[in-house]
Amino acid sequence: MPDSADLPIKLKVSGLTKYFPVKQGLLQRTSAYIKAVDGVDFSIKAGQTLGLVGESGCGKSTIARLLLRLHIPDSGAIEFEGKNMADLSKDEMKKIRREIQIVFQDPYGSLNPRMTIGETIEDGLRILGLTAAERKMKIIQLLDLVGLLPYMAGRYPHQFSGGQRQRVGIARALSVNPSLLLLDEPIAALDVSIQAQIINLFSDLQSQMGLSYLFISHNLNVVGHVSHMVAVMYLGKIMEYAKTEVIFDNPMHPYTKALLSASPEPDPKYKAKYYLKGDVPSPVDPPSGCRFQLRCPLVELDCCREDIPMVRISSDHIVRCWKV
């Protein structure tokens, strides 16, 4: 396995921004904007995982939809294997969509209840131009890859458990031979014991197929088990971005420390000093200056006056706080 510094960059995001208009009145005029994603930068290397962690409503899932171009960014660049997606034609974008697939949080809601599992997976295989016999063989291979049996191809989604349905969702995503998977809270709806099985499955698939992952979660402990890099997000902005071991051994931002303190098995040295109070402010009217100021134990007057830039601690550690 090559050193991570030598790995090529699979996906690079620069200055990504997305505001959603809030319309009111009979004429549906725009009265405000929801600042869902506000100047986000990160990258994912080939065969590695970036964990994107934060509370609900901070913009994580919006980023996944922007990467798939289900939403069009207001500004910023998304580069996949060195190509800016904004410059691609419709046909070129179709090829990119085969390379980037998503696994959703709710496995049952993402499957058609009127289609058997085999038919669901076969939909993706038709794009590859395979014959009926080749598609049947590939379905069996994909089911085996995710730990399901061949006879299950004839079953419907309601005949599976939650963990099995998530395995089906993974098989469907893999059917078009992607190189990057967007995992949007893929274990949040599962029992704890099943969560561990799905995490191990993702790890095995990455080792076997060289897949890259964007792993979205609100659980920093889970992210720590699966990620090479971690981006901590709050109210549309990245607060801290570093290697996973750095985030856990030497967190710098108060929000990162608060998330560690809120973990089921917190480190006592963070538990004593950092905790989250109150709710996440509205993304329609975020605080001026630092987005985290209303909940930060270290807040000072300067934090309220102007936006805080990212401060580089080292080559692989940046923090949006000037009190580090």
CORWOUR-V974540 format. One line per field, one symbol per residue. phi: phi as a letter, one per 20 degrees, with the letter a starting at -180 (. if undefined). psi: psi as a letter, one per 30 degrees, with the letter a starting at -180 (. if undefined). Layout:
phi = ???
psi = ???
This chain:
phi = .ffgfeffefccdclfcbddfddcnfelefdaceefccmdcabcegmccdedcrffneoffffgfffelfdeffbnccddlndfffeefffffffffffdccdefefffedffedfffffffgffffemefgfffffffffffffendegfffeedgfedffffffffgffffffdlfdcdedelfcfedfgffgfffffffffffffdmfdcddebedfffgffddeccdedblnceebbafgffgeebfdegfffffffefgcffgfegfdcbecmdfffffcfffmffegfcefdfcgffeebfeffdeebfcbcceaede
psi = klkfffklkekkkkhkkjkkkjklleghkjflkjiekihkkllklkglkkkjkllkgfgeeeeeeeefhfkkkellkjkjhfkkfffkleeeeeeefefjlkklejeefgkjffkleeeeefeefeffglleeeeeeeeeeeeeeggllefffgllefglleeeeeeeeeeeeffghlfkkjjjhfgfglleeeeeeeeeeeeeeeeefglkkjjklfjeeeefffkelkkkkkhflkekjlleeeeeeikekeeeeeeeffleilkefeefeklkkalklkfeilklbkfgefgkfgklefffelkklkkjeafhjkkikgg.
